[in-house]
Amino acid sequence: MILENFFKTLKYNHHDGSRHSHPHLHPENGGSGITTKKSGIREINVVRKVLDINDKMADQNRSIFAAKGIFVLNVMSSPGSGKTTTLEKTLTQIASEIKSAVIVGDICTTNDADRLAVTGVPVVQVNTDEFGGDCHLAAHVIEKAVGGLDLDDIDLLIVENVGNLVCPAEFDIGEDARAVVLSVTEGEDKPVKYPLMFRECEVALLNKVDLLPYLDYDKQKAIDYIHQVHPGMPVFEMSAKTEEGFEPWIDWLKAKVKDKAAGKEHRA
């Protein structure tokens, strides 16, 4: 059965009693959740508790996705990297072969979800703007969002996370893989400025390469910085606007979806 296209908006209030807000987490600085003030008083923060709760929900999500044979990709980037355009072109190219759905995270508006819905795939919008908004999607939000999807008719679930190079990397949502989109307009040093994001991702998309002739940008330096943080990580150079360099990325994604489906068949 072909899944009927729909577009649903989920309002996410991170201050209600059933959900868990978080302090900004910095596991690279020790991640212990313990700080010592000048007075000598030690403070134990809620960081570990928040992460533990999130990880448990992420494991539950992962079990559900595994049982259904759904490959889940968490796509992250800073705002303006071309993430949504990349996903528009990606979904259009794979539509005839892979049954897909998208969860879109934003603080406000449904602009990105509106664009992705045009591709014909089911789209669930998550807005985090209540009480100022959260800078990431957490596992319990994904659990709520997939409630509006027919998981028996999906092979690929893409989560377009909130535009941010810090917080989304700190939260497991039950995904199989993470991708980071870095545009050539952002500067070569982003991977070393925000190393956790690049360390936690399985693949990097270097976007807007069509603009290189007009920029003072050292592409190789950016790639070297990525590999300094995450040695051996695939880096696909592409232009979401012109679709230059899309083939290796699409081949990578198709292979991942195929492998996940094969794993389900093997378990059956």
N, C-alpha and C positions, 0 to 999 in steps of 0.2 A: 504494500500500500504506500502510495506517495504521500508524504507528510504535508498537510495543507499549510501554506504559508500563513504566518501570523506574526504580530508584533505586540509584545506585552511589556508594560513598564512596571517595575517593582520598586517601590519606595523603600529605602533602607534607612531606618532610624537606629543609629548605633548607640543611642542612649536609652533604649527601652529595656525593660527588665529581662527580656529573653535573649539579649545579645550582649556582646562583650566589647567595650571600647578598649583602646590600648594606648600606652605611652609610646612615643616614638622609640623604636627599638634599634639598638646598635650592637648586634652580636659580634661585630668585628672588634669592638673595644672590650672584649671579655665576655659579654653576654651573661654575666652572673646575676644581674639584677640587683647588685649590692654596691652602694656608693658610700664613701666616707666624707663627712663634712669637716670643715676646718676645726669645729668644736670637738672632733673626735667621735661624734655620734654616728653610728652606722645605720643606714636606712636600707631596708629590704623592700625593693619595688615589686610590682605585680607582673613584671615582664615574664618570668618563667611560668607563672600560672596561666597567663593569657596564651602563651605559645603552646603550653601543654593541652589546653582546651581546644585550641585551633587544630593541633596535630591529630587529636583523637577524631575530630569531625572530618578532617582531611582523609584519614584512613578509612572512615566509613564511606566517604564519597568515592574513594579509589576502589573499594570493594564493589560498589554498585556499578561503576563504570567498567570494571574488569569483567563482571558477570555478564554485562551487555555487550562486551567487545568493542566499547567506544574508546577511541583514542582522543585524549583531552590535551589540548595545547593551550598553554597560558602565554599570551603575547603581551609584552611589556615594552615601555619606552617612555621618554620624556614627551610632553605635549609638543605637537608640531613636527614630529619626526616623519610623518606620512604613514603612520600605523594603519589608520582606517582605509586609506587608499590602497595600501598593500593588501589588506584583507578583501576589499572589494574586488580587486583584480584576481586574487587567489581564488575566491569563491566562484567567480565567473568561470575560471579556467577548469576547475575540478567538478563543477555542478553536474555534468553528465555522468560522472563516474563515482562520486562519493556523496552519500547523503549526509549533509552537514547542518549544524545549528550554531548559533552564536549567542553568547552572553556578553553584553557590553556594559562596562562600568564607567560611570562619569559622576562628577559631583553634581552637576546641573545639566539640563537640556537632554533632548533625545536626538540631537543632530547626527551623531555617528550612527546610531541605531537606524535612523531614517534612511541613511545612505546604504547601509548594509541590507536592509529589508528589500531594497530594490532588486537585489540579486535573486530573490525568491526563496531564500532560506528562512527558517523560523528564527526570530530574534527576540531575546528577552533583555530589556533595558533595566539596569540597576542604577538608581540615583542615590547618592549618599549625602545629599545636601541638607538633611535634617540636622539642626544644631551645628551647622558649619561644615559638615561633610567629612567623611573619612577619605584618606589618601590611597586606599587600596581596597581590594576585595578579599574577604576572608572566607574560610571554608564553610561556615554556617550560611553565608550569603549565597554561595553556589548551591548548597543543599536546597535552599528555598527556591532559587531561580529555576533549577531543573524540574521542579514540580509542575511547571507549565509546559514541559516538553515530552514528547512521546519517545522515550529512550529506546524503545524497541525498533524505531525507524531511523536511528541516527548511527552513523559510522564515525563521524568526526564532530567533536564539540570544541569550538574555539572560544576562549575567554579573552576578550579585549579588556585588559585591566585598566584601571585609572592611570592617566598619564603622570608618571612619577618614576624617577630612577632610584628611589630609596625604598620606601615602604612595601611596594608589591613584592619585592624580592625576599622579604622577611616572612611571608605567609604562604605556607603550603595550602593549596586548595583541593588537593587530590588529583592533580594533573599528572600526565605521563611525561611531559616535556615542557620546557620553557624556551621561548624565543625572545630575543631583544632586538628591537629595531633602532638603529643609530643612523641618523642622517648626516650627510657631509656638511650640512650647515651648522652643526652643533659644536664643532671643534674636535681635534684629534684626541684630546686628553680625557674625554669623558670616561673611558674604561678604567683609567687609573684614579680618576676622581671619585667614581662610584663603583669600586671593584666588586662589591657583593653582587650587584646585579649581573655583571658579566661572568662572575664565578659560578653563579647559580643557574645560568642558562645553558642550554645544550647547543644552541645555534644562534648566530648573530646575522642580521640582515643589514648590510651597509647600503642605505637607501639614498636616493636622489643623486646617483652618480652622473646623471645627465647634466648636472650643474657644475661639475668639476672644471670645465674650461673657463668658468666665470668666477671661480673662487681661489683664494690663496689657501689651499688645503692639501696636506700631504697624506694621501690615501694610505700609502704603505706604513706611515707612522701610526695611523689609527689602527690598522690591522696588527701591527707589531705590539701596540699597547694591549689590544684584546688578547693576544696570545701570551703576553707577559702575565696577565691576570689568569687566563684560562688556556694553558697550552693545548694546542691541537684542536680547539673548537672550530667547527666549520664556519666560515664567513662567506656569505653569498653577497656579491656586489650586484646591485640592481637599481632600477628606476621604476618605481610604482607608476609614474606618469606614462612612461614610454613602454613599459614592460621589458625593457632591456635586462638581460640576465635572470629572467624569471624561471627558466627551464630547470636549472639545478635545484632551486628552492622547491618547485612543484614536485620534482622527482623525489626529493628528500621527504616531503610531506606524504606523498602517496605511499612510499615505502613504509613509513611509520604506521599509517592507517592499516595497510595490508598485514604488517607483522602483528598488530594488535588483534585483528580479526582472526588471524591464524592461531594465535594463542587461545582464543575462545574456542575455536573448533577443536584444538588439541585437548583442552580440558573436558570438552563434551564427549 
